[in-house]
């Protein structure tokens, strides 16, 4: 009984860590621009596919170039880091194409939201053209974690090593990001821009550079999440990141818009709630996520840790 409960809790925390990564990506961009970047789910997919190709994976029969692959087969850790950097570059491209022109013209946030949605659709369609719609399993599967056993015993429960790795990397990324935001000069500059874009610029902070930094960091988080989930459960198609993007969006609202601790708490709550759904009712997990969101917003419209917005007169 205890072993089963421990297994369930670890599954939930691992899933919650991935949701928190996605939600933090949304949070970084929303904090500095006040706009949700709907391309985050597509960047998540890109991270998964980039990791797959860098590990020596090849394009399937329905792709643009069947059987083609990169002339390298990197170990998982290095492939994941390079994929995260590639996703960061793609995120910067999204900022340059979908956000920067509208920001310079002083457009309404709704227009940027629509262009980000369009950028996400284009990105996913490009992935589908290149890779096809079929699913992909990572080269070597769990054996990609060279030198590590497939399973470990923890408290009497058999835990997949990839789940522990996923949890450790998610926790490490969240901790590093939180420390950087709280204690570094760049993190404080980013928070200043999040408080007031114009005032930060008057104080000598390059606000546009901080916006680009926020997009790059959100891309890194999406790339890490996509690669980890891809290795854990395989790539189910170019749209696999969209479902994580929607969950991350729910976590963003659940935790409180623009709140880093809220994104972490919301992600863990969502992951644990899903893990506690009985296997017989697994088809209701997605519905449960949004039922929790609905219930919390009824009680706390600002989210779990969201700040109360004060109307200025």
C-alpha positions as CSV (number, residue, x, y, z in Angstrom):
1,X,0.0,0.0,0.0
2,X,2.7,2.5,1.0
3,X,4.8,1.5,-2.0
4,X,1.9,2.1,-4.3
5,X,1.3,5.5,-2.7
6,X,4.9,6.5,-3.0
7,X,4.9,5.5,-6.6
8,X,1.8,7.6,-7.2
9,X,3.2,10.6,-5.4
10,X,6.5,10.4,-7.4
11,X,4.6,10.2,-10.6
12,X,2.6,13.2,-9.7
13,X,5.6,15.3,-8.6
14,X,7.5,14.4,-11.8
15,X,4.5,15.4,-14.0
16,X,4.0,18.5,-11.8
17,X,7.7,19.5,-12.4
18,X,7.1,19.4,-16.2
19,X,3.9,21.5,-15.9
20,X,5.9,24.0,-13.7
21,X,8.6,24.3,-16.4
22,X,6.0,25.1,-19.0
23,X,4.1,27.5,-16.7
24,X,7.4,29.3,-15.8
25,X,8.0,29.8,-19.5
26,X,4.6,31.5,-19.8
27,X,5.3,33.4,-16.6
28,X,8.6,35.0,-17.8
29,X,7.0,36.4,-20.9
30,X,3.8,37.4,-19.3
31,X,5.7,39.2,-16.5
32,X,7.6,41.5,-18.9
33,X,4.9,42.0,-21.6
34,X,1.6,41.2,-20.0
35,X,0.9,38.8,-22.9
36,X,0.6,35.1,-23.0
37,X,2.9,33.5,-25.6
38,X,0.7,30.8,-27.1
39,X,3.7,29.4,-29.1
40,X,5.1,27.9,-25.9
41,X,3.5,24.5,-26.5
42,X,5.0,24.3,-30.0
43,X,8.4,25.2,-28.6
44,X,7.9,22.2,-26.2
45,X,7.4,20.0,-29.2
46,X,10.4,21.4,-31.0
47,X,12.6,20.6,-27.9
48,X,11.5,17.0,-28.0
49,X,12.2,16.5,-31.7
50,X,15.5,18.3,-31.5
51,X,16.7,16.1,-28.7
52,X,15.5,13.0,-30.7
53,X,17.5,14.0,-33.8
54,X,20.6,15.0,-31.9
55,X,20.6,11.6,-30.2
56,X,20.9,10.0,-33.7
57,X,17.2,9.6,-34.4
58,X,16.1,9.5,-38.0
59,X,13.1,10.9,-39.9
60,X,10.2,8.5,-40.4
61,X,8.6,7.3,-43.7
62,X,6.0,10.1,-43.6
63,X,8.6,12.9,-43.2
64,X,10.0,15.2,-45.8
65,X,13.3,13.2,-46.1
66,X,12.6,9.6,-44.9
67,X,15.5,7.9,-43.2
68,X,17.6,11.1,-43.0
69,X,19.3,12.0,-39.7
70,X,22.0,14.1,-38.3
71,X,25.6,12.8,-38.7
72,X,25.9,12.7,-34.9
73,X,24.5,10.6,-32.1
74,X,25.1,12.6,-28.9
75,X,24.5,11.3,-25.4
76,X,21.2,12.3,-23.9
77,X,22.5,15.0,-21.5
78,X,24.4,16.8,-24.2
79,X,21.6,16.4,-26.7
80,X,19.1,17.8,-24.2
81,X,21.3,20.9,-23.6
82,X,21.8,21.6,-27.3
83,X,18.1,21.1,-27.9
84,X,17.3,23.6,-25.2
85,X,19.6,26.2,-26.8
86,X,18.1,25.5,-30.2
87,X,14.6,26.0,-28.7
88,X,15.8,29.3,-27.1
89,X,16.9,30.5,-30.6
90,X,13.4,29.6,-31.9
91,X,11.8,31.4,-29.1
92,X,13.8,34.5,-29.9
93,X,12.7,34.2,-33.5
94,X,9.1,34.1,-32.3
95,X,9.7,37.2,-30.3
96,X,11.3,39.0,-33.3
97,X,8.5,38.0,-35.7
98,X,5.3,37.8,-33.6
99,X,5.9,40.3,-30.8
100,X,8.5,43.0,-31.5
101,X,6.8,44.6,-34.6
102,X,3.5,45.0,-32.7
103,X,5.3,46.2,-29.5
104,X,7.0,48.9,-31.5
105,X,3.7,50.1,-32.9
106,X,2.0,50.1,-29.4
107,X,-0.5,47.4,-30.5
108,X,-3.0,46.0,-28.1
109,X,-1.9,42.8,-26.2
110,X,-4.7,40.8,-27.8
111,X,-3.0,41.3,-31.2
112,X,0.3,39.9,-29.9
113,X,-1.6,37.0,-28.4
114,X,-3.1,36.2,-31.8
115,X,0.3,36.5,-33.6
116,X,1.9,34.2,-31.0
117,X,-0.9,31.6,-31.7
118,X,-0.2,31.9,-35.4
119,X,3.6,31.4,-34.8
120,X,2.9,28.3,-32.8
121,X,0.7,26.8,-35.5
122,X,3.3,27.5,-38.1
123,X,6.0,25.9,-36.0
124,X,4.0,22.7,-35.4
125,X,3.0,22.5,-39.1
126,X,6.7,22.8,-40.0
127,X,7.5,20.0,-37.6
128,X,4.8,17.9,-39.2
129,X,6.1,18.5,-42.7
130,X,9.6,17.7,-41.7
131,X,9.0,14.7,-39.4
132,X,5.6,13.4,-40.4
133,X,2.7,12.8,-38.0
134,X,3.9,9.4,-36.7
135,X,5.2,8.9,-33.2
136,X,8.9,8.4,-32.4
137,X,10.7,6.4,-29.7
138,X,14.1,7.8,-28.7
139,X,17.2,5.8,-29.9
140,X,18.1,3.2,-27.3
141,X,15.0,4.0,-25.2
142,X,15.8,3.9,-21.5
143,X,19.3,2.7,-22.5
144,X,20.0,6.2,-23.5
145,X,20.8,6.9,-19.8
146,X,24.2,5.1,-20.2
147,X,25.4,3.6,-17.0
148,X,22.2,4.0,-15.1
149,X,19.8,1.2,-14.2
150,X,16.3,1.3,-15.8
151,X,14.7,1.0,-12.4
152,X,15.7,1.8,-8.8
153,X,14.1,0.8,-5.5
154,X,13.0,3.6,-3.3
155,X,11.0,3.0,-0.1
156,X,10.1,-0.4,-1.4
157,X,8.7,1.0,-4.7
158,X,10.2,0.4,-8.1
159,X,10.8,3.8,-9.7
160,X,11.8,4.4,-13.3
161,X,15.2,6.1,-13.4
162,X,14.0,8.5,-16.1
163,X,11.3,9.7,-13.8
164,X,13.8,10.5,-11.1
165,X,16.0,12.2,-13.6
166,X,13.1,14.2,-14.9
167,X,12.2,15.3,-11.4
168,X,15.8,16.2,-10.6
169,X,16.3,18.3,-13.7
170,X,13.0,20.1,-13.4
171,X,13.7,20.8,-9.7
172,X,17.2,22.0,-10.6
173,X,16.0,24.3,-13.4
174,X,13.3,25.8,-11.3
175,X,15.7,26.4,-8.3
176,X,18.4,27.9,-10.5
177,X,15.9,30.2,-12.2
178,X,14.4,31.3,-8.9
179,X,17.9,32.0,-7.5
180,X,18.9,33.9,-10.6
181,X,15.7,36.1,-10.5
182,X,16.1,36.8,-6.8
183,X,19.8,37.4,-6.4
184,X,21.5,38.2,-9.7
185,X,21.8,41.7,-11.3
186,X,20.2,40.4,-14.5
187,X,17.3,38.8,-12.6
188,X,16.7,42.0,-10.7
189,X,16.7,44.0,-13.9
190,X,14.2,41.5,-15.4
191,X,11.9,41.9,-12.3
192,X,12.2,45.7,-12.6
193,X,11.0,45.5,-16.3
194,X,8.2,43.3,-15.1
195,X,7.1,45.9,-12.6
196,X,7.2,48.8,-15.0
197,X,8.6,48.6,-18.6
198,X,8.9,52.4,-19.1
199,X,10.3,53.2,-15.6
200,X,12.9,50.5,-15.9
201,X,14.1,52.0,-19.2
202,X,14.3,55.5,-17.6
203,X,16.5,53.9,-14.9
204,X,19.0,52.8,-17.5
205,X,17.8,49.2,-18.0
206,X,17.7,47.9,-21.6
207,X,14.1,46.8,-21.4
208,X,14.1,45.3,-24.9
209,X,17.1,43.2,-24.1
210,X,15.3,42.0,-21.0
211,X,12.3,41.0,-23.1
212,X,14.6,39.0,-25.4
213,X,16.2,37.4,-22.4
214,X,12.8,36.4,-21.0
215,X,11.9,34.7,-24.4
216,X,15.3,32.9,-24.5
217,X,14.8,31.6,-21.0
218,X,11.3,30.5,-21.7
219,X,12.6,28.7,-24.8
220,X,15.2,26.9,-22.7
221,X,12.5,25.7,-20.3
222,X,10.3,24.5,-23.1
223,X,13.3,22.6,-24.7
224,X,14.2,20.9,-21.5
225,X,10.6,19.9,-20.8
226,X,10.1,18.5,-24.4
227,X,13.3,16.5,-24.3
228,X,12.7,15.0,-20.9
229,X,9.1,14.1,-21.7
230,X,10.1,12.7,-25.1
231,X,12.6,10.3,-23.5
232,X,10.1,9.4,-20.8
233,X,7.0,8.6,-22.8
234,X,8.2,9.0,-26.5
235,X,7.1,11.6,-29.0
236,X,3.5,11.0,-30.0
237,X,3.4,13.5,-32.9
238,X,4.1,17.2,-33.6
239,X,1.1,18.2,-31.5
240,X,2.3,16.4,-28.3
241,X,3.6,19.7,-26.9
242,X,0.3,21.4,-27.3
243,X,-1.4,19.4,-24.6
244,X,1.5,20.3,-22.2
245,X,1.2,23.9,-23.3
246,X,-2.5,23.9,-22.4
247,X,-1.8,22.3,-19.0
248,X,1.0,24.8,-18.4
249,X,-1.5,27.6,-19.3
250,X,-3.9,26.2,-16.7
251,X,-1.1,26.0,-14.2
252,X,-0.2,29.6,-14.9
253,X,-3.7,30.8,-14.1
254,X,-4.0,28.4,-11.2
255,X,-0.9,29.7,-9.6
256,X,-1.5,33.3,-10.3
257,X,-0.5,35.2,-13.4
258,X,3.1,36.4,-13.3
259,X,3.9,34.5,-10.1
260,X,7.0,32.3,-10.1
261,X,6.2,30.5,-6.8
262,X,2.6,30.3,-8.0
263,X,3.7,28.5,-11.2
264,X,5.7,26.0,-9.2
265,X,2.9,25.4,-6.6
266,X,0.2,25.1,-9.4
267,X,2.3,22.6,-11.4
268,X,2.8,20.4,-8.4
269,X,-0.9,20.6,-7.4
270,X,-1.9,19.7,-11.0
271,X,0.6,16.8,-11.3
272,X,-0.4,15.3,-7.9
273,X,-4.1,15.6,-8.6
274,X,-3.7,13.8,-12.0
275,X,-1.6,11.1,-10.4
276,X,-4.4,10.4,-7.8
277,X,-7.0,9.8,-10.5
278,X,-7.6,6.0,-10.6
279,X,-6.4,4.1,-13.6
280,X,-9.9,3.1,-14.5
281,X,-10.8,6.8,-14.9
282,X,-7.6,7.9,-16.6
283,X,-9.6,9.4,-19.5
284,X,-10.8,12.1,-17.1
285,X,-7.3,13.4,-16.2
286,X,-7.4,16.3,-18.6
287,X,-10.9,17.2,-17.5
288,X,-9.7,17.1,-13.9
289,X,-7.0,19.6,-14.6
290,X,-9.4,22.2,-15.8
291,X,-12.0,21.3,-13.1
292,X,-9.3,22.2,-10.5
293,X,-8.6,25.4,-12.3
294,X,-12.3,26.3,-12.4
295,X,-12.8,25.5,-8.7
296,X,-9.7,27.5,-7.5
297,X,-10.7,30.5,-9.6
298,X,-14.1,30.5,-8.0
299,X,-12.6,30.7,-4.6
300,X,-9.5,32.8,-5.5
301,X,-10.0,34.7,-8.8
302,X,-6.3,35.8,-8.7
303,X,-5.0,32.3,-8.5
304,X,-3.3,30.5,-5.6
305,X,-0.4,33.0,-5.1
306,X,-1.4,35.8,-7.5
307,X,-1.3,39.4,-6.5
308,X,-4.4,41.4,-6.1
309,X,-4.6,44.0,-8.9
310,X,-5.2,47.4,-7.6
311,X,-7.2,49.7,-9.9
312,X,-5.5,53.0,-10.5
313,X,-7.6,56.2,-10.5
